[in-house]
Amino acid sequence: MRPLTRKLLLEARTHAPDGGGGTSASWTPVTELWAAIRARSAREAVVAGRQMARVSHTAEIRYLPFGDPMRPVPHQRLREGGRVFAIVGVAEADDRRERLICWLEEGTAP
């Protein structure tokens, strides 16, 4: 089992009225999590006419049960300083319920 040495901020997208009849999206901190991050793959893609690099990672964190408000879910993100990791999926890392594994993508505009 890899040590959890990196402190990440879990953020959730929130929407608030913008005063013009629409909404404005922003990111709200949920909690801080300790993780072990591993890069998995990298690729380049053209998004909106611009070339972007996308790197996929996995992050192991301590187990949190379903329904726990601090358990990450897809469409949230993890932040480490200026680096932002979009959460693609979350599952138990093993049957012992000691860790969760999060599939992440860096380099996307969530």
Secondary structure, 3 states (H helix, E strand, C coil): CCCCCEEEEEEEEEEEECCCCCEEEEEEEEEEEEEEEEEEEEEEEEECCEEEEEEEEEEEEECCCCCCCCCCCCCCEEEECCEEEEEEEEEECCCCCCEEEEEEEECCCC
